[in-house]
Amino acid sequence: MEALQVLGDPTRRELLAVLAGGDRTAGELADRFPVSRPAISRHLRVLREAGLVTARTEGRRRRYALDPRPLREIDDWLEPYRDLWAQRLDALDTEIARGRRAPRSGGPA
């Protein structure tokens, strides 16, 4: 569950979202964020150590790619809670629908 802890940082979550679209170099990733390149490199190192990102060398550059395996572990852990969420969202949907059908009481104020 180290991946869950690592994903507490919004920059790391955004890095994974970008990498979900395909592999990128550290420079390409850094250009998308308002933080320094060394900061992005540190985030990538943390993601790599958690197993969420892989890196391969191409000449003088490193290309980073998403490794979804730790995300599957989180998904498996969350599975028992999905029914609970679905039931509550269904109840909310029902209440919203009732609110739309209910006639408004009283006249103009």
Residue pairs with C-beta under 8 A, 6 or more apart in sequence:
1 73
1 74
1 77
2 50
2 51
2 70
3 50
3 51
3 52
3 70
3 71
3 73
3 74
4 74
4 77
5 50
6 12
6 46
6 47
6 50
6 52
7 13
7 16
7 52
7 74
9 43
9 46
11 33
11 35
11 39
11 40
11 43
12 43
12 46
12 47
14 32
14 33
15 29
15 40
15 43
15 44
15 47
15 53
16 47
16 52
16 53
16 66
18 24
18 29
18 32
19 29
19 53
19 64
19 65
19 66
20 66
22 65
23 63
23 64
23 65
23 66
24 63
24 64
25 61
25 62
25 63
25 64
26 37
26 40
26 41
26 44
26 61
26 62
26 64
27 37
27 61
29 40
29 44
29 64
30 36
30 37
30 40
30 41
33 39
33 40
44 53
44 55
44 64
47 53
48 54
48 55
48 64
50 70
51 67
51 69
51 70
52 66
52 67
52 70
52 71
53 64
53 65
53 66
53 67
54 64
54 65
54 67
55 62
55 63
55 64
55 65
56 62
56 63
56 65
57 63
